[in-house]
């Protein structure tokens, strides 16, 4: 009996032998094959063009957009859908990933996004990593997974509070920098609810001096109430 070997079927070449653009398309197709099964939004960015090259259907539905519109937006994608005030928080993390140039490193952050879920901002937690290197060995594609944060959850409330404090900090940084060390001590005690006599006792100063510091604080910080003074104390980690 003669044994015949089955003919060898052609195999696809390893992706590292593919031209760069073919590797990009192959990687996008690989991710897209299962992206709709995840409980969030999958986005792929081309770092060289600063544009979105793939977004799962759920994401496009939430943003009321299409892949054609996303590609056309280019770098303006971020300005259109995300709160620009927050970029100061997460852009350094993204730049850190670029600098490391490693497929193993991941960074996560919160973002406020304009979606159909809310007339204002919806809160998402985004995790990001490098997905593909270019032919030159430098970063080419980023992949992001954005998961909605339940607006009624405790974590959402806390994150919103932190975001508000960060915005307050950036807006009022220069006013706070004018304060002396002693004025910051007085501000902390005021925010904790201490009266002028109590502050005088804690700091070993006269009541009149404590009152003077309080007046100076209200003037320098343009604060008309104890609540506003408390905002400074919380935002600048005095309490």
NUKOL-338971 format. One record per atom (N, C-alpha, C): x, y, z. Coordinates in steps of 0.1 Angstrom, whole numbers, plus 2048, in hexadecimal, padded with zeros to 3 digits. Example, Ala and Ser with C-alpha at 12.3 -4.5 7.8 and 13.67 -1.06 7.14 Angstrom:
2
8847C784E
87B7D384E
8847DF84E
8807EA847
8897F5847
88180084F
This chain:
239
8087F4800
800800800
80980C800
8068157F7
80F8217F5
80982C7FE
812832806
80E83D80F
81184A808
807852808
80885F802
80786A80D
81087380C
81087F816
806889811
7FF88F81B
7F6899818
7FE8A6813
7F98AC809
8008B8804
8018C380E
80C8CA80F
80E8D5819
8078E1814
7FE8E681D
7F78F281A
8008FF81D
7FE909815
806915817
80291C824
80C92182B
809928838
80C937836
80593F83E
80794D83E
815950843
81C95983D
82995D843
828963850
832962859
832968866
830977864
82997D86E
82698B86C
83299486C
83D98F872
849998872
850999865
84B99085B
85099184D
84799A845
83C99D84A
8329A5842
8379B4841
8339BB836
8359C9836
82D9D0841
8329DB845
82C9E2851
81D9E4850
8189E9845
80A9EB843
8019DE844
8079D483F
8009C783F
8009C284E
80A9C4855
80A9C0863
8009C886B
7FF9D5868
7F49DD86F
7E79D786C
7E49D485F
7D69CF85C
7D49C2862
7DE9B9863
7DD9AC869
7DA9AD878
7E19B687E
7DF9B888D
7D19BE890
7CC9C7888
7BF9CD889
7B49C2888
7B69B987D
7AD9AF87B
7AC9A5886
7B89A288C
7B9999897
7B199E8A3
7B29AB8A6
7AB9B18B1
79C9B18AE
7999B68A2
78B9B889F
7839AB89F
78A99F89D
78399289D
77B98F8AA
7809958B5
77A9928C2
77599E8CA
7789AA8C4
7769B78CC
7689B88D1
75E9B48C9
7509B68CC
74B9AD8D8
7549A48DD
75099B8E8
7549A18F5
75B9AC8F5
7609B2902
7569BC908
7559BD915
74C9C691B
7519D591C
7569DA911
75B9E7910
75E9EB902
7669F5900
7699FA8F3
7789F78F0
77B9F28E4
7899F08DF
78C9FA8D5
798A018D7
79CA0B8CE
7ABA088CA
7AEA0A8BE
7BCA098B9
7C0A168B3
7CBA1C8B8
7D1A288B3
7DEA268AB
7DFA2D8A0
7EBA2E899
7F3A3A89F
7FFA378A5
806A418AC
80DA4B8A2
811A46897
817A4F88D
80EA59887
801A56885
7F8A5F87F
7EEA6588A
7F0A61897
7E8A668A2
7D9A6489F
7D5A59899
7C7A57895
7C2A49899
7B5A4889A
7AFA3B89D
7AEA33890
7B3A26890
7B2A1E885
7A9A12887
7A4A10893
799A06895
792A0A8A2
785A088A2
77DA098AE
7719FF8AD
76F9F88B8
7649EE8B8
7569F58B6
74D9ED8B1
7409F28AE
7399F98BA
73B9F38C6
7359FA8D2
73AA088D4
747A0A8D2
74CA178D3
747A218C9
746A1D8BD
741A268B2
732A298B5
72BA208BA
71DA228BD
71BA2C8C9
724A2B8D3
724A348DE
728A438DA
731A448D0
735A518CC
72DA568C0
724A4E8BB
71CA518AF
725A558A3
72FA4D8A0
738A4F896
73BA4388E
744A44884
747A3887B
756A3887A
75CA2D875
76AA2D873
76FA37869
767A3A85F
76BA44855
76CA5285C
763A55864
763A6286C
76FA62875
772A5787C
77DA57886
78AA5987F
78CA52874
799A5386C
79AA62867
78FA68863
790A7585E
793A7F869
78FA7D875
792A86880
7A0A86884
7A8A7B882
7B6A7B885
7B8A7F894
7C2A88897
7C4A8C8A4
7B9A938AB
7AFA998A3
7A4AA08A9
79AA978B0
79CA8A8AF
794A808B6
793A838C5
79FA858CB
79FA888D9
798A948DD
799A9F8D5
792AAB8D8
783AAA8D7
77FAA28CE
770AA18CC
769A998D7
770A8E8DC
768A858E4
76DA858F3
779A8A8F6
77EA89904
780A9790A
77FA97918
781AA391F
78FAA791F
793AB2918
7A1AB6916
7A8ABA923
7A0ABE92D
7A6AC193A
7ADAB6941
7A9AAA93D
7AFA9E943
7BCA9993D
7BFA9E931
7CAA99929
7D7A9B931
7D8AA5939
7E4AA7941
7E7A9C94B
7DDA9494E
7DEA89957
7E3A7C950
7DDA79944
7E1A6C93E
7EBA6D932
7ECA7992C
7F6A7A921
804A76926
809A7A932
816A76936
817A66937
80CA6093B
80CA5193C
80EA4B92E
807A51924
809A4C916
817A4E911
81CA5A914
82AA5D910
834A53917
831A4F923
839A4692A
839A38923
82EA3491E
82DA27917
835A2890A
834A33903
83CA358F7
84BA348FA
84FA3A904
85DA3A908
862A2C90B
85AA24912
85EA16916
85EA0D90A
855A10900
855A088F3
8549F98F6
84C9F58FF
84B9E7903
83C9E2901
83B9D68FC
82D9D18FA
8279CB907
8309CB911
82B9C591E
8269D0928
8289DC925
8249E792F
8169EB92C
80F9EE937
8019F2936
7FF9FE93F
7F7A0893B
7F3A13943
7E4A14943
7DEA1994E
7D0A1B94F
7CDA29955
7C1A2F951
7BDA3C956
7AEA3D954
7A9A4895A
79BA4B958
799A5694E
78FA55946
78CA6093C
77DA6393C
77AA7093A
76CA74938
76AA75929
75FA6F924
75DA6E916
74FA72913
74DA79908
740A7D903
73AA718FB
730A6B901
729A5F8FA
71AA618FB
713A588F5
705A588F5
6FFA54903
708A5090C
703A4B919
6FFA57922
705A6391F
702A6E928
703A7B920
6FBA85923
6FBA9291C
708A9A920
70EA9692A
71BA9D92E
727A9392C
72DA8F936
739A86935
735A7893A
73BA6E934
73AA60939
748A5C93E
749A55949
756A5294F
75AA4494A
766A43945
76CA36940
77AA34947
77DA27949
78AA2394D
791A1D940
79CA2393C
7A3A1E930
7B0A18934
7B3A0C92E
7BFA0592F
7C6A05922
7D3A07921
7DAA09914
7E7A02914
7EB9FC909
7F89F7907
7FC9F88F9
8099F68F6
80F9F68E9
80B9E98E2
8069EA8D6
8019DE8CF
80A9D98C4
8119E28BD
8199DE8B2
8259E88B0
8319E38AC
83C9EC8A9
83C9ED899
8429F8895
8449FA887
8509F3882
8539F4875
85F9EE870
86C9F3876
86BA0087B
877A06881
878A02890
86F9FA895
8709F68A3
86A9FF8AD
864A0A8A8
85EA148B0
84FA128B1
848A178BC
83AA158BD
832A198B1
828A118AD
820A148A2
811A148A5
80CA098AC
7FEA088B0
7FDA078BF
7F3A0E8C5
7EEA0D8D3
7E1A068D3
7DE9FE8DC
7D19F88DE
7CB9FD8EC
7BEA018EC
7B8A068F8
7AB9FE8FA
7A99FC907
79C9F590B
7959FF915
78AA04911
783A0E919
776A0891F
775A0892C
76AA02933
762A0C93A
755A0D939
74DA17940
74CA1594E
74DA20956
74BA1F965
73DA23968
737A1A970
729A1D974
728A2A97B
71FA33976
71EA4197C
719A4098A
712A3698E
70CA3599B
716A2E9A5
721A299A0
72AA229A9
732A2B9B2
737A269BD
73FA2E9C6
74CA329C0
752A299B8
75FA2D9B1
75DA389A8
751A399A1
74EA44997
74DA5199E
746A519AA
745A5D9B2
752A629B7
75BA599BB
768A5D9C0
771A629B5
770A5B9A9
779A6099E
774A6E999
767A70999
762A7D995
767A8899E
767A849AB
76CA8E9B5
77BA919B3
783A879B0
791A889AE
794A919A1
78CA8E997
78DA9698B
78AAA598D
780AA7995
77CAB5998
787ABC9A0
78DAB49AA
798ABA9B2
7A4ABD9A9
7A7AB49A0
7B2AB6997
7B0AC398E
7A4AC4989
7A1AD0981
7A3ADD98A
79EADC996
79FAE899F
7AEAEB9A2
7B6AE09A4
7C4AE29A7
7CBAE999B
7C8AE598F
7CFAEB983
7CBAF9982
7BEAFC984
7B9B0A982
7BEB1398D
7C0B0F999
7C3B189A4
7D2B159AA
7DAB0F9A2
7E8B0C9A6
7EFB199AA
7EEB239A2
7F6B2F9A4
7F2B369B0
7E5B369B3
7E0B3D9C0
7E6B359CC
7E6B289CB
7EBB209D7
7FAB229D9
801B249CE
80FB259CF
813B329D6
80AB3C9D7
80DB499DE
80DB479ED
807B3C9F2
806B3BA00
813B38A07
815B3DA13
821B3AA1B
81FB2CA22
82AB27A27
828B1AA2F
81FB1CA3A
81FB27A42
816B29A4D
808B2AA48
805B31A3D
7F8B32A38
7F2B25A33
7FBB1CA2E
7F6B0EA2B
7F2B06A37
7FAB08A42
7F6B02A4F
7E9B07A54
7E7B14A53
7DAB19A57
7CEB14A4E
7D1B14A41
7C7B0FA38
7C3B01A3B
7CCAF8A3E
7C9AEAA42
7C0AEAA4E
7C4AF1A58
7BCAF1A64
7AEAF7A62
7ADB01A5A
7A0B07A57
797AFDA50
79DAF5A47
796AEBA3F
791AE0A48
798ADEA53
795AD3A5D
78AAD8A67
786AE5A65
77CAEAA6E
780AF1A7A
78DAF4A7C
792AFBA88
78FB0AA88
78CB0FA93
789B1DA95
796B25A96
796B32A95
7A2B3AA97
7A9B38AA4
7A1B37AB0
7A8B34ABD
7AFB26ABD
7A8B1DAB6
7AEB0FAB6
7BBB0FAAD
7BAB16AA2
7C6B17A99
7D1B1EAA1
7CEB28AA8
7D8B2FAB0
7DFB26ABA
7D7B1EAC0
7DCB15ACA
7E5B0AAC4
7E1B04AB9
7E8AFAAB2
7F6AFFAAD
7F6B0BAA7
802B10AA1
80AB19AAA
805B1CAB6
80CB24ABF
80DB32ABB
802B38AB5
802B46AB1
7F6B4CAB8
7F5B5AAB7
7EAB61ABD
7DDB5FAB5
7D2B61ABB
7C5B60AB4
7C5B6AAA9
7CAB76AAC
7CAB81AA2
7D2B7DA96
7DDB76A98
7E6B72A8D
7DEB67A85
7D7B5EA8B
7D0B54A84
7C5B5AA7C
7BEB64A81
7B4B6BA7A
7BAB73A6E
7C5B78A6F
7CCB7FA64
7D0B75A59
7D5B69A5D
7D8B5FA53
7CBB5BA4C
7C0B5AA52
7B3B56A4C
7AFB60A42
7B0B6DA46
7ACB78A3C
7B5B78A30
7C2B76A33
7CCB76A27
7C9B6AA1E
7C5B5FA24
7C2B53A1B
7B6B56A12
7ACB5BA18
7A0B5EA10
7A3B68A05
7ACB72A08
7AFB7B9FE
7B8B759F3
7C2B6E9F7
7CCB689ED
7C5B5D9E4
7BCB569EA
7B5B4B9E3
7A8B4F9DD
7A4B5C9E0
797B619DB
78CB579DF
78CB539EC
783B4A9F1
779B519FB
76CB509F9
762B57A01
75CB4EA0C
760B41A0C
759B38A15
763B2DA1A
75FB27A25
767B1CA2A
768B10A20
75DB0EA19
75CB04A0F
767B06A04
768B129FF
773B159F5
781B139FB
783B16A07
790B14A0D
792B05A0E
788AFDA11
789AEFA12
78CAE9A04
787AEE9FA
78BAEA9EC
79AAEA9EA
7A0AF59EE
7AEAF79EC
7B5AEC9F5
7B1AEAA01
7B8AE1A0A
7B7AD3A04
7ACACF9FF
7AAAC29F9
7B2AC09EC
7B1AC99E3
7B7AC89D7
7C7AC89D8
7CCACF9E2
7DBAD09E3
7E0AC79EF
7D8ABD9F2
7DCAB29FC
7E0AB8A09
7D9AC2A0E
7DCAC6A1C
7D4ABEA26
7C9AB8A22
7C1AB0A2A
7BEAA3A23
